[in-house]
Amino acid sequence: MTAESLQPAPGSAGSLGSAGSRGSAGSRGRGPGRRAGRRKTAVLEAACRVIADRGADATRFTDVAAESGVPVSTLQYYFGSREDMLVAAFRHASGTEIAALEADVAAMSDPWDRLERIVTSALTGYSPGAPEAGRLWIESWHFGIRDPEMRADTLEDYQAWRRLVADAVRHGVEQGRFGAGHSPETVARLAIALVDGMGIPLALADPDLTGPGAVQDVLAALRELLRPGG
């Protein structure tokens, strides 16, 4: 799921920055659209903070209005319904995170460095003291079980994470750094499963598990899967 997948609810003010695109080509047409886009982005970030703190089920327009300073009437205009606001917030969070990680690993030539970066980024988000990324990810599972649209979005997010891992593995196999005993897609599925398996107890503050320790455990398992001749 990418940041561009953020779509307005029926009757909403439109997608981010769309107000300017409907105006003239001059600066007068673009300015309000940029301001509206920045305001909506700030609202989505506020909604993410509320969801991470209260949970999706307990998040209401009034909570996001209090956090963002934007009136409930404006939130209803942006999103239409509470459920659409939640979906938009999840999309914003996941799209922003994945886009940043894609750009980060694209600049790395070493395939193992790419894998280490992906695993570290994912597990750091689960740590209790981290920003809301891991909690939002868990909330998206919970919400997606009952909401078909959110379920589809969450599965797309999984595909994006697996694609990042598979691309790094494929690159390593081509360089002769990794063995070809398992397909890149299989390694990617197992890697993300390991991350989630470590991430859940991390989010629950398991006293027997630390963030750095979880990262090292997942990377050790990946080394076994990817060793040449394995």
N, C-alpha and C positions, 0 to 999 in steps of 0.2 A: 504494500500500500504506500503510495507516495503522497507528498503534501498536496500535489495537484488533484488528488481524489476528493478533497474537501468540497462538497457540493452544498448549495443552499437548500433549506427546507422549502417546500412549496409556499409561495407568498413571502419569502424572506427577502432581505435586502440584496441578495446575490452573493456570488463567490467573492473571495478576497480580491480586492482591487477592481472588481467588475464595474463599479460605479464610474470610475474614470474611463474605462473602455467604451462606455456608452456615450461619453461626452465628446466634445470637439477634440481635434488633434492638438489644440493649443494648451498652454499650461493651466488655464482656468478649468478645463475639463479634467485634467489629470490630478490636480491637487486634491480636491475633495475625495476622489477615489482612493488616493494613497492614505489620506487621513482616516477614511472609513475602514480601509483594510487594516491599518495599524490598530485601530480601536477594536475591531473584531478579533484580531490576533490576541490582543491583550485580554479580551473577554474569554477566549478559549484557554489561554494559559491560566487565568483565574479559575475557570471551571475545572481544569486538571488538578489544581491544588486542592480544591474542595473535594473532588472525587477521591483523591489520594488520602485525604484526611478523614472524610466521613463515609466513604463508600458510595458506589453508584446508586444503590437503592435509596440512600438517605439524602441524596443531593437534589435540591429543589431550586427553582428560579430565584427564590428569595435568598438562598445561600450564596449563589453566584453573584447576585446583585450586590450583596453586602461585601463580598470579597473584591469585586471589580469596580464598584462605584457606579455601575451602569444600571439604570432603572429596569425593573421587571418588564415593563412595556416594550423596551428596546430589545431585551433578550427574546421576548416572544416574537417581535418583528424579525429578528435575525434568524431564529430557529424554528418557530412555529410551535413545537411541543418540547416538553422536557426530555423525552426520549431522543428526539432529533438533536437536541443540545448535547446530550451525553455521547451519541455516536460521533458528532462533529468534534467533540473534545478528544475522544480516543483517536480519531483519525489525525487530528493535528499533532498529538503527542507522538504517535508511532511514526507518522510521516517525517516529522522533524528529526527524530532519533535515527531512523534508518538512513535518511538522506545524509546526515552528518557522518555516520559510520561508513557509508559507501564512499564518500569523498575522502575520508581518512585512509581507508585501506587501499583505495585506488592509487594513492601516492607511495605505497610500499612495494618494493620489488621482491622482497623476501617472502615466500609463501608462509613460512612458519610464523614470521612476525605478524602477518595478516591474521592467522588463526589465533594467535595469542591476543591480539588486539580485539578481535570479535568476542572471544570468550571473556576477557577481562571486562569489556564494556558491558556485556550482558549481565554478568554476575555482580558487578559493582552496583548496578541499579537495584538489585534485590536486597542489598544490605540495609538493615533497619535505619541507620543514620543517613542514608543516601537520599537525594531528591526523589520525587514521586515516581520515577520511571517504572521500577519493578512493581510497586503497588498498583499502578495503573494497568500494567500488563496482566496482573492477577485479576483485577476487577473486570478487565475486558473478557477474560474467560467466563467469569461468573455471569456477566451480562449477556454474553454471546450464547450461553446455553439456552436462554429463553428468547432471545431476539435474533431472528434469521439474518437481518442486515448486519448486525454486529458480528454474528458468527462468521459470515462470509468475509468481513473485513479482517477478523483475527486470523482466519486461515490464510488470507493473502499475506498478512504480516509474517506468518510462519514460513511461507514460501520465500519471502524476501530474505529472511535470516538464513534459511537453508541455502539459498542461491549464493549468498556471500561466502558461506563455508565451502560449498561445492566448487566455486570458482577458484578459491585459494588452493584447495586440494588438487584440482585439475592442473593448476599452474605448477604446483610442486611435483606432480607426476611427470609433467612435460620436461621439467628441469632435471629429473632424475633424483630429486631430493626425497620423494615419497614413493613407497611401494604401491603397486597397482593391484594388490590383493582384494581390495574392496572398491566398489565404484565411488566416485565423488558424491553421488546422491545418497548412497548408503551411509557414508561417513558423516555427511551433513545431517541426516536424520538422527543418527546416534549422538552427534555432538550437541544438537539442540535439546535432545532428550536428556542428556547428561546435565546440561546447563539448567534446565527447568527442574530436574530432580534435585540439584544442589540449591537452586534458587528458592524453592518453597521453604525448606527449613531455615535458610538464611533470613528470609522475610519474617519468619516466626521467631527469630532470635534464638535459634538452637544454640545452647551453650557449648556444645561439642563441635561447633563448626564456625570457622571464620571466613571472611571474604577471600583473603589471599590463599588460605588453605583450600578452599573450594576451587579456586582458579587452578592451583597446582594439581589437584586431583583430576580435574577434567583434562588438563593438558597432558598429564601422564597417560591417561587412557587413550588420548588421541595419538600419542607417540607410539603406543602399542599397535594401534590400527594402521598407522601410516609407515611403519618401519619398512625399509627396503627388504624385499624377500619375505615379508610377513603375509 
